[in-house]
Amino acid sequence: MRHDLLRNMAWRYVAGESVEDAIAVAQTLNSQGLRVTLDHLGESVTSATEAAAAADDYLHLLDEIAAAPADANISLKLTQLGLDVDPALAHFNLSRVLERARLHGRRLKLPDDEIFVRIDMESSAYTDRTLSLHAALWDAGARNVGVVLQAALYRTGQDTASALERGVRVRLCKGAYLEPAPVAHPAKSSVDRAYAELAEQLLLHGRYPAFATHDERLIHHIQDIARRERISPDRFELQMLFGIRRDLQLRLARQGYRVRVYVPYGRQWYPYLARRLAERPANVAFFLSAFARESLLSRSARSAGAT
């Protein structure tokens, strides 16, 4: 019973276990005017064999995106590709993924001839290694790869300035990890202020920035800056998690904003959900309130349809 309840809860935030599940969800979201980024869930690997298998999974995902086709790019974590085993291994595996993404992009004649790949940011213990690996690929000419920066970290102002100088595409998020006091803002209000300041810098000077947040105050802040500076909605994205504030996602899309939904899938859904809940105590209340809100909206819709 308990496992069934958790699985039912997970399917609100995870597309399913297979790549076919992920593509089906992506196409449904596309039909509603929403873009998608797909993430094949997995744990940090401990061998080159596991890292190669994870890279192969992403190659298969890219093949399926191109075959569908779906308006989707991909997000991945470097620890899945072998970062903890050897940074050179992660570099090799990510290079394979980027080349496949470029191949399909050229064939489909996508903007910039590429399917975009986003490197997710993990805890602060990985920030330097993640940005260093990205920089090596960038210096080698890879342009279909971007990074995620976390407003919660004190260092992100400097990292943002570096990304702006190089023209790197950035997704800004608050940061879900529970970080030690020396490296991160201790209070939510401080994180929100940092996010607002960084968002303005990225809007004014960034290359197609993405803003990952469900915080309507910050979304309004971004909209206000865009209106004030006459920045059109096609020059940035608003990004949200699958299953959370679907009403807001659809409303923003109807208003003409580019909204991209982060859609995870895979057999490792249980660790994903558990980690999301455990990383910060506030996440428990966040997911439970989102679950209750979505359940209420579903019941209301069914009631309206029955009358």
N, C-alpha and C positions, 0 to 999 in steps of 0.2 A: 504493500500500500504506500509506504513512504517513498520507495523508489519510483513508483508510478506517478506520485504527486510531483516529485522532483523532475521527472522526465517531461511531464505536461508543462511544468514551469519553464524548463529548458527550451522546449520547442517554440516558445514565444520569443526567444532571444537567439536561437540557433536554427539554421535552415534545415538541418537534418544531418544524417551521417554520410551521405554520398555526394559526389560531385553533381550527379543528376538532380538531387534535391536542391543543391545550391543554385544551379542554372535555372531551375523552375521558379525558385523564389526571385531570382534576379529578373527574370522576364516578367513576372507578375508586378514587381516594383517598377520596372521600366514602363509597363502599360499604364501606371498611375502617374507617370511624369517624374519618376525618381531614378537617379543614377545609383550605381552600386560599386562597392569595393568588396571583393571576396577574400576571405582568410581561411585557409585550411588549418584547422586547429591541430596543434601538436606540442609536445614537450621538448625541453632542451635535450639534445641528443648527446650521446657519449662515445660515438664511434663514427668513423668515416663512412661505414656502410649505411648507418641510420641517416646520416646527413645526405648522402646521395639519394636515398629513397625519398626523403622529404623533398629534395629538389625535383625528383621525378614526378612527385605528386603535383607540384606547381606547374611543371611542363604540361602534364595532362590537363590541369585546370585551364591553362592558357589555350590549349587545343580545343577544349569544349567551349570556352568563351567565344573563340573565333568561329566555331562551327555553328553555334546557336542561331545567329550571333546575338550577343547581349551587350548592352551598354554597361560594361563593367571593367574595372581594373582590379589589381590584386594588392593585398597587403600581406607582409610576411615578417617573421622575426628571425634575426640572424642566428639565434641559438638553435633554431630548428635546422639551420644549414651548416652547423658545425663550429660556431664561434667559440664555444667552450673547449672544443677539441683542438682547433688550430685556426687562427684568423685567416690564414692562407686558404684553408679548406672552405671556409664560408665565402671568401672572395671568389674562389673558383665556381662554387655552386651558384652563387648569385649571378655571376657572369653568364652562366648557362641559361638562367631564367630570363635575364635581360635580353639576350640574343634571341630567344624564342619569342619574347614579347615584341621585339622589333620586327622579326620575320612576319608575324601575323599582322602587325600594324601596317607594314608595307603592302602586304597582299590585300588587306581590306581597305587600303587607302584612308586610314584613320588620320585625324589631325596630327601633324608632326610625324606621321608614319610610325606610330608606336602604340602599344598598349602600355599604360603607365604602371609602374611598380613602386609601391610605397614601403619603405623600411619602417616598421613599427619600432617605437622606442620602448625599451624595457626599463628596469630599475636603474638608478643612478650609477650602479656598479658597472653598467654596460655603456654608459653615454659616450665616454671617450673612444672606446673601441668601435662603437657603431658609427660615430661621425668620422673617425679615421678611415674606416673601410669605405664609407660612402665617398669621402674625399678622394681616395685612390681611384675609385671607379670614375668619378667625375673628371679627374685630371686625365684619365685615359680616354675621355670623350663620351662617356655614357651620359645621356641627357634624359632618358626615360625612367629616371629613378629619383625619388624624393625622400625626405626624412620627416620625422615627427619630433616636435620640441614640446617640452612640458613646462607650463607656466609656473608650476610649483617649485621648480628648481631655481636657486639663485643665479646659476650660471647661464640661464637661458637668454638673458639680455645680450650677453656677449656672443652666444651661439647664433642668435637671431641676426645680429649685425654681420657676422661672418657669412651666414647663408644669403643675406641680402646682397652683400658685396659680390658673391660668386654667382648669383642668379639662381640659386637652388630653390626648388618648390618645397614649401613647408606646410605641414599640417600642424596647427597649434591646438593643443589640448591642455586641460588643467593638470592631468597626471593622476593616475589611480593608485600609485604605489605609496605605501607607508614608508616615508624616507626619514633618515636621521636629521635632527635639528640643524647640524652644521651645514647641510647642503640644501635644505628646503624651507620654504615659508611654513611656519607652524600653524597659522590661522587661515581659515577659509577666506576671510575678508582680504587678507594679504594676497592670497592666490588670485582672487577675483580682480584686484587692482592690477596685479602684474599681467594678467591675461588681457585686460582692457588696454593697457599701455602697449603691449606687444602686438595686439590685434591692429591697433592704429598704425604702428610702424609697418606691419606686413601689408595692410591695405594700401598705404601710401606709396610704398617702395618695393613691394614683393612681386614675384612672378607667379601669378595665379595661385594665391594662398588659399588654404582650406582651414576652416574654423570648426573644430569638433567640440560641440557643446549642446546641452539641452537647456541651458540657463537662458531663459527668455530675456532677462535684463541684459546679458551680454550680447545676445542676438540683436536686441534693439539698439545697443551701443554700436554694433557693427553696421547696422542699417543706417543709423544716423550719420555716421562718418561717411559712408558711401554716398548718401544723399548730399551731404554738405560739400564733399569734394567732387561730386559729379562722377563717381565711379560706377559704371554700369554693372548690373548683376551678373553679366557674363564674364566678369574679370575675377571672380572668386567663388568659392563653394562654401556652403554650410553642410556640416557632416554630423550624423547622429547614428546611434546604435540601432540595429534591427530590433523591433519590438518595443522600443521606448519612444513615447510621444509621437506615435504615428499620426495623430491628429495634427500636431504641429508640423511634422514633415510635409504632409499633404497641403496644409494651408500655405506654407512658405512656397512650395512648388507652384501652387495656383497663383501666387502673387508674382511669379516670374523669377524667383531665385533658383539657382542651381543647388539642389539638395542631393547629397550622396549618402547612401545608407551603408554602414559597415555590417556585412553579413558573414558571420562565422559559420563553419560547418565542419563535420568530421566526427569520428568516433571518440575523440578526446573532449567531448562536450562537457562531461562531468567535471574534469579538472578546470575547464574554462569557467564554468558557472561558480564552482566552489572558490576559485581564486578571485573572481570578481567580487564575491561576497566577503572574502576574508582579507583582501588587501588593505581595505580601510573599513572601519566600523560603519562609516556613513553609507557605504555601498549597500549594506543590508537593508537599511531603511529606503534607499534609493530604488533598489530592485523591487522590494515589496510594495512600495507605493506605486511604482510603475505597473506592477502586476495587477494590483487592485484597480488602478485607473483603467487599464486595458480591459479587464474583466467587466467593469461597470459599463464601459462604452459598448462592449460586445452584447451585453444583456439589453442595453437600451436600444441598440440597433435591431436585435431580434424582436423586442417588444413592439417597436415601431412597425416592423414588417408584418407583424401578426394582426395589426389593427386595420 
